[in-house]
């Protein structure tokens, strides 16, 4: 019997693979058989200090070729340059440098030790652009600095929105003086005085109470009626006159400084001065004023504080220009 050619039998595994349904995933990659042959082992590297068993998971070792960094900073020869004006540099505010704190001084109210060591100070009012744009009166803020530009005190007004915008420059206010530690060392209060009566009536004259420490009256700054000039008296807690303040004939000196002289009780000797500095266009268009106060170094610190308080009453009465209000009248 002759042998007939027969087809070669396929292995059972291939027959089963053909019977199975095709893989429903389109384009499924074939199974990968790795032919990786490990090479010779490299020299052993001791683990870094602090990690006996090697680096923890996720950390990159620069001398371990089997680990990879999560992020590597690219190094280029030329530094990265940005188009000018496209990416503006961040505005970093200058740090505030405060005057070094002084040791307690006998017979000196707490918080006034720095004032006792000075013979002149600068009162710098903050410029508020919101007032010029919207006409909305905001709380005044002042920086008190010495000749070296070091901050001595920070003064903030504490008045509600209605009172500020209804009474404007005649508003009653409370000024809080804080030191470098944020402690309130002095408080100044101005009561409301009606000006619709006779201008020579005592009830219409302006007054400022100075408290140091807050809650304890140190003295008063009282206005006196004068036809041509600004006249004040610095009083103690019993309202007894101690010194006087005499202003110029024209309190608003356009193009020049306005000087208020501090006089002795008899009015003969000039003890110091409060000078409103002329800042050019800024003085004419806004109420961001700059005052310079001079007094003797050995003057009693209580009287220094009273002269300091008189500066703010002068500012509100003569140099606190109200923002123009928007008119509600519409023309056809």
Backbone bond lengths (Angstrom), bond angles and torsions (degrees), N, CA, C in turn:
res aa  C-N    CA-C-N  psi(-1)  N-CA   C-N-CA  omega(-1)  CA-C   N-CA-C  phi
1 X - - - 1.466 - - 1.515 107.36 -
2 X 1.345 114.40 128.03 1.478 119.44 -175.92 1.523 110.26 -79.01
3 X 1.323 111.66 146.48 1.472 117.18 178.57 1.513 110.63 -82.23
4 X 1.313 115.43 126.53 1.470 121.19 177.83 1.515 110.45 -90.30
5 X 1.347 114.39 141.79 1.477 115.88 178.30 1.523 111.11 -66.32
6 X 1.191 115.72 130.69 1.488 121.20 178.92 1.531 109.24 -121.07
7 X 1.268 113.07 152.25 1.482 119.01 178.79 1.506 110.04 -71.78
8 X 1.280 116.77 142.28 1.480 118.76 -179.62 1.521 110.94 -66.60
9 X 1.284 112.06 138.87 1.459 117.31 179.80 1.527 110.11 -74.40
10 X 1.315 113.44 136.87 1.477 120.05 178.76 1.512 108.75 -88.60
11 X 1.264 114.79 149.11 1.469 116.99 177.24 1.520 111.14 -59.97
12 X 1.309 113.36 154.40 1.471 118.43 -178.12 1.516 111.95 -62.30
13 X 1.354 116.29 -32.19 1.469 118.51 -178.79 1.508 111.94 -66.17
14 X 1.363 116.86 -40.64 1.454 119.21 179.02 1.514 111.44 -67.41
15 X 1.332 117.47 -36.30 1.467 120.06 179.32 1.510 110.99 -64.26
16 X 1.332 115.70 -38.13 1.454 118.39 179.26 1.519 111.11 -69.07
17 X 1.366 115.38 -35.46 1.459 117.73 178.67 1.511 112.54 -65.62
18 X 1.350 117.02 -34.28 1.462 119.87 178.94 1.514 111.45 -73.18
19 X 1.303 117.49 -31.24 1.457 120.24 -178.95 1.535 110.33 -72.40
20 X 1.364 116.01 -33.36 1.462 119.01 -179.23 1.518 110.93 -63.44
21 X 1.315 116.01 148.64 1.466 121.44 178.01 1.512 109.90 -66.48
22 X 1.311 117.02 147.59 1.476 118.71 179.77 1.526 111.27 -64.10
23 X 1.328 114.46 158.25 1.470 121.25 -178.56 1.527 109.59 -64.02
24 X 1.334 118.59 120.15 1.472 118.88 -178.02 1.516 113.84 -65.31
25 X 1.342 119.11 -18.50 1.455 119.63 179.97 1.517 110.32 -76.93
26 X 1.294 118.92 123.80 1.476 120.56 -179.29 1.514 110.94 -69.71
27 X 1.297 114.80 135.48 1.461 120.07 175.43 1.500 112.91 64.01
28 X 1.303 119.26 35.93 1.453 121.15 179.36 1.515 109.60 -66.42
29 X 1.313 118.45 129.11 1.465 119.86 -178.14 1.516 110.70 -69.69
30 X 1.281 117.30 149.64 1.465 119.83 178.77 1.520 109.84 -70.72
31 X 1.301 113.50 159.40 1.458 118.52 178.06 1.522 110.00 -64.69
32 X 1.363 112.83 138.57 1.459 118.67 -176.04 1.512 109.15 -98.44
33 X 1.308 114.09 124.58 1.461 120.07 176.84 1.523 108.16 -104.28
34 X 1.288 115.30 114.20 1.452 120.05 -176.81 1.511 110.39 -74.86
35 X 1.320 115.54 133.18 1.467 120.83 176.42 1.525 109.56 -113.84
36 X 1.373 115.82 26.55 1.460 120.86 -177.42 1.521 110.18 -68.59
37 X 1.318 114.07 129.73 1.458 120.38 178.59 1.514 107.52 -112.06
38 X 1.316 119.55 113.59 1.470 119.97 -177.78 1.512 111.34 -62.79
39 X 1.311 116.37 140.62 1.452 122.50 179.60 1.505 110.73 -88.30
40 X 1.312 114.75 -175.01 1.470 118.99 -179.77 1.521 110.89 -67.97
41 X 1.277 116.58 145.29 1.464 121.87 179.86 1.524 110.36 -71.42
42 X 1.345 115.06 143.11 1.456 120.71 -179.84 1.511 111.34 -84.56
43 X 1.317 115.55 177.54 1.479 119.21 179.76 1.520 110.46 -66.68
44 X 1.280 115.97 146.28 1.464 121.19 -179.49 1.520 109.89 -73.80
45 X 1.336 116.11 136.33 1.458 122.69 -179.47 1.513 107.61 -111.91
46 X 1.311 118.31 127.14 1.463 119.11 -178.98 1.521 110.47 -67.84
47 X 1.337 117.96 147.48 1.471 120.74 179.29 1.515 110.49 -66.49
48 X 1.343 116.59 152.84 1.481 119.33 179.86 1.513 111.39 -67.16
49 X 1.331 113.85 158.88 1.470 119.93 -179.17 1.518 110.06 -65.73
50 X 1.283 117.00 139.68 1.455 122.18 -179.67 1.511 113.36 95.24
51 X 1.328 118.59 -15.68 1.448 123.38 179.14 1.520 107.55 -129.01
52 X 1.343 118.03 91.45 1.481 119.36 -177.24 1.512 112.44 -62.66
53 X 1.299 117.36 -34.35 1.465 119.40 -177.93 1.493 113.50 -97.14
54 X 1.309 119.08 17.08 1.449 121.21 -177.82 1.516 110.74 100.35
55 X 1.353 116.12 179.20 1.444 121.13 -179.19 1.521 110.24 -70.88
56 X 1.343 118.14 147.10 1.455 119.66 177.01 1.514 111.39 -68.27
57 X 1.316 115.73 167.18 1.454 122.01 -176.81 1.528 109.92 -62.99
58 X 1.329 116.66 133.80 1.458 122.17 177.65 1.505 114.50 93.72
59 X 1.333 120.04 -4.75 1.455 123.05 178.97 1.519 109.84 -99.88
60 X 1.306 114.79 145.55 1.453 120.88 -175.34 1.517 109.80 -101.18
61 X 1.330 114.64 127.76 1.450 120.52 174.28 1.505 110.46 -102.11
62 X 1.309 119.79 122.72 1.466 120.40 -175.34 1.518 113.24 -66.51
63 X 1.333 119.63 -19.82 1.458 121.79 -179.30 1.519 112.04 -106.82
64 X 1.315 118.23 13.24 1.458 121.32 178.24 1.515 108.59 -112.38
65 X 1.325 118.16 106.97 1.467 119.92 -176.07 1.513 113.15 -71.26
66 X 1.315 118.42 -12.82 1.455 119.36 -177.27 1.521 112.67 -87.79
67 X 1.316 117.77 -5.27 1.458 120.55 179.16 1.516 109.63 -113.24
68 X 1.330 116.26 156.34 1.452 122.12 -175.81 1.528 107.97 -130.31
69 X 1.312 117.31 142.63 1.467 119.50 179.55 1.519 110.99 -74.48
70 X 1.331 115.06 148.60 1.451 118.69 174.77 1.519 111.40 -71.27
71 X 1.316 117.77 -30.63 1.459 122.04 179.16 1.513 108.26 -151.26
72 X 1.304 115.45 130.78 1.458 121.12 176.86 1.511 108.21 -123.95
73 X 1.336 116.44 125.95 1.456 121.43 179.27 1.519 109.94 -74.23
74 X 1.307 114.42 128.28 1.456 119.73 179.48 1.505 109.95 -75.78
75 X 1.290 115.49 140.31 1.456 121.76 179.01 1.519 109.51 -110.96
76 X 1.276 115.27 129.64 1.456 120.00 178.69 1.518 108.55 -124.29
77 X 1.297 114.73 157.03 1.460 120.12 -179.09 1.518 110.23 -70.46
78 X 1.333 117.13 -43.60 1.456 121.27 -178.36 1.525 109.06 -94.49
79 X 1.329 118.12 136.44 1.467 119.26 177.78 1.521 110.90 -69.21
80 X 1.327 115.30 155.35 1.451 120.57 179.70 1.515 108.86 -73.23
81 X 1.315 116.57 129.17 1.445 122.17 -179.63 1.521 108.69 -119.25
82 X 1.353 115.52 142.17 1.442 121.61 -179.73 1.518 109.48 -112.00
83 X 1.312 113.90 153.99 1.447 119.23 178.99 1.519 109.70 -67.91
84 X 1.334 119.15 130.77 1.475 120.28 -178.76 1.517 110.81 -60.65
85 X 1.333 115.54 131.71 1.448 121.32 179.22 1.504 114.52 86.70
86 X 1.321 117.86 -14.98 1.452 120.47 -179.19 1.508 110.96 -80.14
87 X 1.311 116.69 -42.77 1.456 122.08 178.60 1.529 107.83 -123.05
88 X 1.346 117.59 89.43 1.478 118.77 -176.64 1.509 111.16 -66.38
89 X 1.320 114.80 148.04 1.455 120.59 179.03 1.521 109.76 -70.95
90 X 1.311 118.97 146.39 1.463 120.92 -179.51 1.520 111.62 -65.36
91 X 1.336 114.43 141.27 1.459 120.42 -178.90 1.534 109.31 -83.16
92 X 1.302 116.71 110.84 1.451 121.91 179.91 1.521 109.34 -101.01
93 X 1.327 116.76 121.63 1.451 120.54 -179.86 1.521 110.36 -71.44
94 X 1.318 114.56 141.52 1.459 119.51 -179.41 1.526 109.74 -69.08
95 X 1.309 117.56 139.84 1.465 119.08 179.55 1.514 111.35 -66.99
96 X 1.321 115.80 145.11 1.460 122.11 179.31 1.527 108.50 -85.57
97 X 1.325 115.46 123.24 1.458 121.75 179.56 1.518 108.19 -101.54
98 X 1.311 116.47 117.02 1.455 122.04 -178.37 1.525 110.52 -95.00
99 X 1.298 114.31 152.63 1.459 120.97 174.28 1.527 109.08 -67.18
100 X 1.331 118.21 136.05 1.471 119.19 -179.70 1.528 111.59 -56.69
101 X 1.328 114.48 140.30 1.457 119.77 179.66 1.527 110.89 -66.31
102 X 1.315 114.66 145.15 1.456 121.08 -177.65 1.530 110.23 -103.95
103 X 1.299 115.28 154.74 1.461 120.70 177.04 1.526 109.85 -72.67
104 X 1.318 118.32 152.36 1.474 120.22 179.52 1.516 111.88 -56.49
105 X 1.323 115.60 139.60 1.465 122.95 -178.95 1.523 108.24 -113.12
106 X 1.318 118.25 135.22 1.468 119.80 178.24 1.528 111.69 -59.92
107 X 1.326 115.65 141.29 1.463 123.98 178.46 1.533 111.82 60.83
108 X 1.307 116.57 27.72 1.475 121.26 177.11 1.528 108.65 -118.35
109 X 1.327 118.33 126.34 1.458 119.61 178.36 1.525 110.67 -57.36
110 X 1.315 118.08 143.46 1.473 120.08 -178.45 1.526 111.05 -62.10
111 X 1.320 114.95 133.72 1.459 121.32 -179.35 1.510 114.45 98.38
112 X 1.321 118.39 -12.39 1.465 121.84 -179.01 1.521 112.13 -103.30
113 X 1.326 117.78 15.15 1.463 120.15 -179.91 1.526 111.40 -63.44
114 X 1.343 116.84 -38.84 1.475 119.29 178.72 1.524 110.89 -66.27
115 X 1.324 117.19 -40.17 1.460 120.44 179.67 1.522 111.13 -64.93
116 X 1.315 117.54 -32.03 1.467 120.44 179.73 1.520 112.20 -68.91
117 X 1.338 118.40 -20.75 1.462 122.10 -178.55 1.526 113.64 -94.64
118 X 1.325 118.19 4.51 1.464 121.59 -174.78 1.519 110.57 -117.21
119 X 1.346 114.66 153.16 1.454 120.68 174.37 1.522 112.24 -114.49
120 X 1.316 117.80 -5.23 1.459 121.08 171.79 1.523 109.13 -160.35
121 X 1.314 116.42 150.96 1.466 123.07 179.47 1.524 108.80 -138.51
122 X 1.324 114.91 160.33 1.464 122.39 178.35 1.524 108.49 -115.94
123 X 1.328 115.75 131.25 1.466 122.69 177.50 1.523 106.80 -108.90
124 X 1.319 116.03 111.99 1.466 122.33 -175.77 1.523 108.96 -114.10
125 X 1.322 116.11 114.37 1.461 120.42 179.08 1.520 109.96 -83.53
126 X 1.323 116.93 140.87 1.455 121.81 179.37 1.527 109.77 -72.28
127 X 1.313 114.76 141.91 1.460 120.86 176.18 1.528 108.57 -83.12
128 X 1.337 117.04 126.94 1.459 122.47 -178.18 1.526 109.03 -112.66
129 X 1.349 117.98 98.29 1.471 118.82 179.87 1.515 113.11 -66.48
130 X 1.341 117.99 -24.18 1.464 120.35 179.56 1.522 111.22 -61.85
131 X 1.320 117.51 -33.72 1.459 120.25 179.22 1.522 111.17 -66.40
132 X 1.320 117.31 -40.26 1.463 120.17 -178.13 1.519 111.42 -72.04
133 X 1.343 117.04 -33.06 1.461 119.87 -175.46 1.527 111.56 -81.51
134 X 1.319 116.83 -46.88 1.464 120.96 -173.36 1.519 113.43 -102.28
135 X 1.330 119.32 -17.41 1.453 121.10 -175.51 1.514 113.18 77.65
136 X 1.328 117.85 10.21 1.464 122.10 -179.64 1.516 109.23 -90.44
137 X 1.338 115.85 120.65 1.458 121.26 -178.13 1.525 109.67 -73.06
138 X 1.332 116.91 127.87 1.458 122.20 179.01 1.516 110.02 -112.35
139 X 1.331 115.40 167.96 1.461 120.31 178.17 1.524 110.69 -65.69
140 X 1.310 115.95 135.25 1.465 120.51 179.00 1.529 110.06 -74.88
141 X 1.314 115.24 148.78 1.459 122.79 176.33 1.525 108.39 -135.64
142 X 1.324 115.45 141.96 1.458 120.62 -176.22 1.525 109.36 -135.53
143 X 1.336 114.97 143.50 1.461 122.62 169.92 1.521 108.27 -105.08
144 X 1.315 116.62 129.39 1.464 121.49 178.32 1.524 106.70 -107.39
145 X 1.329 116.70 118.45 1.461 121.89 -175.04 1.519 110.44 -128.77
146 X 1.338 114.19 160.15 1.459 120.14 174.89 1.522 109.73 -95.49
147 X 1.324 117.18 -172.14 1.463 120.35 -177.62 1.527 112.93 -66.74
148 X 1.323 117.77 -23.51 1.452 121.64 -179.38 1.534 112.71 -86.65
149 X 1.323 116.97 2.89 1.454 120.70 -179.13 1.513 114.01 80.88
150 X 1.317 118.00 9.37 1.460 121.41 178.60 1.524 109.99 -83.21
151 X 1.323 114.69 139.86 1.454 119.70 179.88 1.522 109.91 -72.66
152 X 1.336 115.32 132.05 1.459 121.43 178.45 1.525 110.41 -105.05
153 X 1.332 116.19 -49.47 1.471 122.13 177.93 1.516 109.01 -141.90
154 X 1.326 113.58 165.92 1.468 120.98 173.60 1.519 107.11 -130.09
155 X 1.335 116.41 126.47 1.458 122.47 -174.37 1.525 108.53 -114.32
156 X 1.328 116.11 130.02 1.462 122.01 178.23 1.522 109.36 -128.78
157 X 1.319 115.28 141.94 1.460 121.05 175.87 1.527 109.47 -86.20
158 X 1.329 115.71 139.31 1.464 121.59 -179.92 1.522 108.22 -122.14
159 X 1.341 115.88 84.18 1.462 122.64 -179.40 1.513 108.69 -136.10
160 X 1.344 116.97 142.69 1.468 119.91 -178.41 1.521 110.44 -73.89
161 X 1.321 116.13 162.03 1.460 122.14 -174.70 1.534 112.09 -62.48
162 X 1.327 117.23 -40.80 1.469 119.24 -177.41 1.519 110.77 -64.84
163 X 1.323 117.34 -45.41 1.464 120.12 -178.50 1.512 111.30 -63.11
164 X 1.335 116.77 -42.19 1.473 119.46 -179.47 1.508 112.08 -62.38
165 X 1.321 118.00 -44.10 1.455 121.23 -173.21 1.523 112.98 -88.80
166 X 1.324 118.41 -15.41 1.456 120.43 177.37 1.520 111.74 -88.20
167 X 1.331 117.27 -40.94 1.465 121.26 -176.26 1.526 112.87 -101.66
168 X 1.326 116.69 -14.56 1.472 121.43 175.91 1.529 112.27 53.26
169 X 1.338 118.05 -120.88 1.470 120.18 -174.94 1.523 112.73 -73.24
170 X 1.320 118.50 -17.26 1.460 121.88 178.57 1.521 112.51 -92.43
171 X 1.308 117.88 8.04 1.456 120.70 -173.24 1.527 111.77 -69.31
172 X 1.324 117.32 145.07 1.463 119.12 167.89 1.524 108.75 -73.12
173 X 1.308 116.59 146.82 1.458 119.12 -176.17 1.516 110.33 -147.16
174 X 1.320 114.07 166.08 1.458 123.74 173.31 1.517 107.23 -129.14
175 X 1.318 117.37 124.61 1.457 123.32 176.87 1.524 108.42 -108.57
176 X 1.319 115.56 130.98 1.459 121.21 -179.25 1.531 108.69 -113.65
177 X 1.317 115.48 125.18 1.464 123.07 -178.15 1.526 107.67 -103.52
178 X 1.327 116.73 121.30 1.461 122.08 -179.54 1.518 109.71 -119.14
179 X 1.330 115.35 153.45 1.456 121.26 -179.38 1.518 110.25 -100.40
180 X 1.339 116.26 -167.11 1.463 120.68 -176.51 1.517 112.67 -67.20
181 X 1.328 118.54 -21.53 1.455 122.77 178.79 1.523 112.48 -90.26
182 X 1.333 117.40 1.40 1.453 121.00 -178.22 1.517 113.52 80.16
183 X 1.316 118.06 10.94 1.457 121.39 179.92 1.526 109.92 -86.33
184 X 1.321 116.18 137.83 1.454 121.08 177.12 1.525 108.31 -79.91
185 X 1.320 116.49 111.45 1.465 121.43 -175.95 1.519 112.07 -101.32
186 X 1.331 117.74 -16.21 1.460 120.48 -177.20 1.526 108.80 -153.43
187 X 1.332 116.01 146.40 1.461 122.34 177.52 1.520 108.61 -132.30
188 X 1.332 116.12 137.01 1.461 122.10 178.14 1.524 108.67 -123.18
189 X 1.328 115.91 130.25 1.459 121.77 -178.00 1.519 109.90 -125.64
190 X 1.329 113.17 133.50 1.461 119.59 176.25 1.525 108.37 -119.10
191 X 1.335 119.52 116.58 1.468 120.91 178.08 1.525 110.68 -77.19
192 X 1.331 115.33 162.96 1.459 119.84 178.33 1.524 109.59 -80.15
193 X 1.311 115.46 131.89 1.452 122.44 177.01 1.526 108.54 -124.60
194 X 1.340 115.64 124.67 1.456 121.01 -179.58 1.519 109.41 -72.30
195 X 1.316 116.92 134.65 1.468 121.92 -179.49 1.519 112.39 -110.04
196 X 1.340 116.42 8.79 1.462 118.89 -178.96 1.529 112.03 -81.62
197 X 1.355 117.07 -14.32 1.463 120.19 178.54 1.533 110.24 -82.40
198 X 1.302 115.41 -168.42 1.461 120.08 177.71 1.520 109.51 -63.59
199 X 1.320 116.39 133.05 1.459 120.27 -174.25 1.514 112.38 -66.94
200 X 1.317 118.53 -19.06 1.454 120.37 178.73 1.522 112.82 -91.68
201 X 1.328 118.09 0.99 1.455 121.48 179.73 1.529 109.37 -73.26
202 X 1.350 118.91 136.70 1.467 120.13 -178.38 1.526 113.42 -61.06
203 X 1.343 117.94 -27.02 1.463 120.28 -177.62 1.529 112.83 -72.19
204 X 1.317 117.01 -13.09 1.461 119.86 -179.84 1.519 113.10 -97.94
205 X 1.316 117.70 -3.66 1.459 120.06 -177.35 1.525 110.03 -80.72
206 X 1.300 114.19 140.63 1.464 120.14 -175.58 1.525 110.29 -77.23
207 X 1.343 114.14 152.69 1.450 120.12 -177.88 1.522 109.56 -149.54
208 X 1.323 116.44 146.15 1.459 122.81 178.27 1.523 108.46 -130.82
209 X 1.317 116.01 129.51 1.465 121.66 177.04 1.519 109.65 -101.53
210 X 1.304 116.94 131.40 1.458 123.56 179.18 1.523 108.36 -109.06
211 X 1.327 115.56 125.58 1.458 121.99 179.47 1.521 109.72 -117.58
212 X 1.306 116.45 128.70 1.462 121.48 177.60 1.530 108.57 -156.66
213 X 1.348 115.11 115.61 1.458 129.09 -7.52 1.519 111.87 -65.28
214 X 1.330 118.63 166.40 1.468 120.88 -177.07 1.524 111.60 -53.60
215 X 1.327 114.86 130.52 1.456 121.38 -178.32 1.501 113.73 101.65
216 X 1.316 118.42 -15.11 1.465 123.35 179.73 1.520 108.20 -115.75
217 X 1.322 116.89 118.35 1.459 121.09 -176.22 1.520 110.89 -70.52
218 X 1.328 115.00 127.81 1.459 121.22 175.95 1.513 111.56 -97.43
219 X 1.337 117.33 -37.68 1.449 121.05 -179.38 1.510 111.05 177.63
220 X 1.343 115.00 -173.44 1.464 122.00 -177.20 1.526 109.13 -136.12
221 X 1.323 113.71 151.36 1.462 121.88 170.54 1.523 105.80 -113.55
222 X 1.324 117.41 112.25 1.463 122.76 -173.34 1.523 110.19 -113.75
223 X 1.338 114.79 135.74 1.463 120.91 177.61 1.518 110.01 -85.83
224 X 1.327 115.58 143.48 1.461 122.14 174.79 1.522 108.78 -118.56
225 X 1.319 114.57 143.25 1.453 118.29 -177.52 1.521 110.38 -72.88
226 X 1.333 114.59 135.68 1.455 121.96 176.53 1.511 107.74 -150.38
227 X 1.291 116.09 141.51 1.452 120.02 -174.44 1.523 112.59 -71.93
228 X 1.326 117.60 -33.95 1.460 120.05 -171.87 1.530 114.06 -116.40
229 X 1.314 118.45 -30.77 1.450 120.25 -169.98 1.531 110.46 -125.90
230 X 1.327 114.85 161.54 1.463 121.45 175.47 1.519 108.62 -84.18
231 X 1.330 116.80 123.99 1.454 122.15 -177.23 1.522 108.59 -128.85
232 X 1.324 116.01 129.33 1.465 122.08 178.33 1.520 108.71 -133.31
233 X 1.306 114.82 162.67 1.455 121.65 172.59 1.520 108.50 -128.63
234 X 1.328 115.96 139.30 1.456 122.54 176.22 1.522 107.44 -97.10
235 X 1.324 115.77 119.41 1.448 121.54 -173.11 1.522 110.77 -115.93
236 X 1.326 115.80 156.87 1.459 120.86 174.81 1.527 109.81 -83.63
237 X 1.336 115.79 -170.59 1.464 119.03 -176.96 1.521 112.74 -67.66
238 X 1.350 118.15 -18.53 1.455 122.26 177.58 1.526 111.98 -94.04
239 X 1.333 116.91 9.00 1.458 124.11 -179.16 1.525 112.02 62.87
240 X 1.308 115.18 37.28 1.456 121.25 173.72 1.522 108.69 -98.83
241 X 1.322 116.76 133.01 1.456 120.96 -176.37 1.528 110.32 -65.56
242 X 1.329 115.67 134.67 1.462 122.55 179.38 1.519 111.78 -118.62
243 X 1.318 116.98 -39.47 1.466 123.45 179.20 1.517 108.72 -147.98
244 X 1.321 115.14 171.80 1.448 120.63 178.95 1.516 111.79 -128.82
245 X 1.325 115.99 158.45 1.467 122.94 176.97 1.517 107.37 -127.84
246 X 1.323 116.12 127.34 1.458 122.23 -179.11 1.522 108.99 -123.24
247 X 1.333 116.12 118.35 1.453 121.44 -178.59 1.514 112.76 -90.79
248 X 1.327 117.74 174.32 1.471 121.48 179.66 1.523 110.76 -76.06
249 X 1.309 115.19 168.18 1.466 119.46 177.46 1.520 111.38 -65.17
250 X 1.303 116.07 -38.25 1.459 121.45 176.34 1.522 107.23 -113.72
251 X 1.323 115.77 107.55 1.459 119.66 -176.33 1.517 112.18 -70.54
252 X 1.334 117.38 -25.97 1.461 119.18 179.72 1.525 108.17 -104.06
253 X 1.329 115.20 92.62 1.454 119.71 -179.81 1.508 111.35 -87.44
254 X 1.322 117.34 98.79 1.458 121.29 -179.19 1.527 109.02 -73.32
255 X 1.307 116.47 114.94 1.442 122.06 179.95 1.504 114.16 91.17
256 X 1.320 118.73 1.11 1.453 121.23 -179.80 1.523 109.02 -146.78
257 X 1.332 115.62 166.25 1.459 121.21 179.49 1.529 110.32 -77.38
258 X 1.332 115.03 152.71 1.464 121.98 175.72 1.525 107.73 -109.64
259 X 1.323 116.99 118.61 1.452 122.44 -173.61 1.528 109.27 -108.66
260 X 1.338 116.18 127.57 1.457 123.66 173.61 1.528 106.84 -111.45
261 X 1.322 116.37 117.01 1.453 121.42 -175.24 1.527 110.66 -84.57
262 X 1.336 115.76 139.51 1.461 122.42 174.05 1.528 107.12 -96.11
263 X 1.326 116.98 117.05 1.451 122.04 -173.90 1.527 110.75 -109.78
264 X 1.317 114.44 156.09 1.461 120.42 174.13 1.521 109.32 -69.04
265 X 1.317 115.54 173.60 1.459 119.20 -175.80 1.524 111.76 -63.46
266 X 1.323 118.12 -33.64 1.465 120.33 178.86 1.521 112.90 -81.97
267 X 1.354 117.22 -6.80 1.454 121.00 177.12 1.505 114.73 79.35
268 X 1.330 118.65 13.84 1.459 121.72 -176.86 1.526 111.74 -98.58
269 X 1.316 116.81 -48.47 1.464 121.43 -175.21 1.522 110.69 -90.87
270 X 1.333 115.47 140.21 1.465 121.93 174.50 1.531 107.54 -93.66
271 X 1.296 116.91 114.06 1.459 122.24 -176.29 1.518 111.58 -88.38
272 X 1.298 117.07 -40.05 1.466 121.29 -178.08 1.511 109.88 -162.49
273 X 1.328 115.18 -162.50 1.462 119.56 -178.26 1.525 110.64 -158.23
274 X 1.319 114.40 154.85 1.470 123.65 170.63 1.516 106.18 -120.33
275 X 1.314 117.03 112.86 1.462 121.75 -174.43 1.512 109.67 -113.80
276 X 1.312 114.71 124.27 1.462 119.94 173.22 1.523 107.63 -90.38
277 X 1.327 115.78 112.64 1.457 121.59 -174.88 1.532 110.22 -77.10
278 X 1.332 114.34 140.95 1.466 120.06 177.05 1.523 108.89 -85.45
279 X 1.325 116.65 121.40 1.468 122.04 -177.24 1.517 112.62 -107.24
280 X 1.303 117.53 26.25 1.453 120.20 176.75 1.519 112.33 73.21
281 X 1.333 115.77 -136.11 1.464 121.23 -175.72 1.521 110.78 -63.54
282 X 1.338 117.02 -32.65 1.459 120.02 -179.10 1.521 111.41 -63.21
283 X 1.316 117.63 -34.85 1.463 120.39 178.38 1.519 111.66 -71.03
284 X 1.334 117.18 -30.72 1.456 120.29 -177.71 1.525 112.53 -81.67
285 X 1.335 117.66 -29.46 1.460 120.78 -174.12 1.514 113.78 -100.86
286 X 1.314 119.69 -15.63 1.456 121.19 -177.36 1.527 109.14 -140.46
287 X 1.343 115.18 174.49 1.461 120.47 178.17 1.517 111.72 -106.57
288 X 1.336 117.18 23.75 1.464 121.29 176.10 1.520 108.14 -79.96
289 X 1.316 115.87 88.09 1.459 121.54 -171.60 1.523 111.15 -91.41
290 X 1.321 113.60 160.63 1.464 122.64 176.15 1.516 107.72 -129.44
291 X 1.336 116.20 115.61 1.453 121.88 178.49 1.524 109.13 -111.41
292 X 1.310 114.85 144.77 1.459 121.69 174.36 1.524 108.06 -123.31
293 X 1.329 116.08 123.52 1.457 122.31 -175.47 1.520 108.69 -111.29
294 X 1.336 116.29 128.41 1.465 122.87 177.38 1.527 108.97 -118.23
295 X 1.321 115.51 136.37 1.458 122.02 173.12 1.519 108.47 -154.02
296 X 1.339 118.83 160.90 1.469 120.49 -179.85 1.527 110.81 -63.49
297 X 1.327 114.86 147.21 1.457 119.93 -179.03 1.517 111.53 -64.76
298 X 1.341 117.00 -35.73 1.463 120.55 -177.91 1.518 113.39 -90.94
299 X 1.321 117.77 11.25 1.464 120.35 177.75 1.527 109.49 -67.65
300 X 1.326 115.68 145.71 1.456 120.13 179.37 1.524 109.87 -56.48
301 X 1.337 116.55 134.83 1.459 120.63 -174.81 1.523 111.37 -63.39
302 X 1.331 117.39 -25.69 1.464 119.96 176.85 1.521 110.87 -65.44
303 X 1.314 117.39 -41.93 1.458 120.40 178.52 1.526 110.90 -72.12
304 X 1.323 117.61 -30.75 1.471 119.32 173.62 1.524 110.65 -62.24
305 X 1.319 116.32 -41.49 1.457 119.72 178.77 1.523 111.29 -66.20
306 X 1.336 118.12 -34.88 1.463 120.97 178.36 1.528 110.90 -68.86
307 X 1.330 117.30 -40.68 1.472 119.96 175.53 1.524 109.86 -63.75
308 X 1.320 116.17 -39.33 1.464 121.18 177.10 1.520 110.70 -60.56
309 X 1.339 117.72 -41.88 1.463 120.30 178.35 1.510 112.89 -69.33
310 X 1.344 117.72 -34.49 1.464 120.36 179.11 1.521 111.41 -62.54
311 X 1.322 117.00 -29.03 1.462 120.32 179.47 1.529 111.45 -60.43
312 X 1.316 117.87 -38.32 1.469 120.80 -176.91 1.525 111.30 -75.85
313 X 1.331 118.04 -36.53 1.461 118.76 175.74 1.522 110.48 -64.77
314 X 1.326 117.56 -39.48 1.463 120.85 176.17 1.525 110.93 -63.01
315 X 1.319 116.75 -40.26 1.466 120.10 -179.87 1.521 111.07 -62.46
316 X 1.329 117.76 -46.49 1.461 120.39 -177.67 1.529 111.59 -69.47
317 X 1.315 118.87 -32.09 1.454 120.03 -176.06 1.519 113.68 -81.22
318 X 1.342 117.53 -32.51 1.462 119.44 -171.33 1.529 114.44 -121.30
319 X 1.311 118.76 -22.64 1.467 119.48 -172.40 1.527 113.24 -125.73
320 X 1.309 117.64 3.97 1.467 120.37 176.50 1.520 108.24 -90.16
321 X 1.323 116.36 85.37 1.464 120.60 -177.99 1.510 109.44 -76.81
322 X 1.333 116.72 130.47 1.455 121.48 -179.87 1.515 109.74 -76.94
323 X 1.328 118.40 139.90 1.457 120.35 176.87 1.523 110.17 -65.03
324 X 1.327 118.22 146.28 1.465 119.78 179.77 1.520 110.90 -67.12
325 X 1.317 116.08 134.56 1.458 120.95 179.05 1.518 110.00 -83.30
326 X 1.311 114.83 146.91 1.468 120.20 179.39 1.524 109.06 -76.04
327 X 1.295 114.51 133.74 1.468 118.90 -179.82 1.516 110.35 -79.63
328 X 1.345 115.84 140.34 1.458 120.81 179.22 1.532 112.12 -96.42
329 X 1.336 116.50 6.14 1.461 120.13 -179.65 1.512 109.08 -85.17
330 X 1.316 117.09 125.69 1.467 122.89 -179.89 1.522 108.68 -108.83
331 X 1.293 114.48 127.78 1.475 119.89 178.97 1.517 109.51 -92.18
332 X 1.313 114.32 138.25 1.465 119.72 178.24 1.525 110.22 -74.55
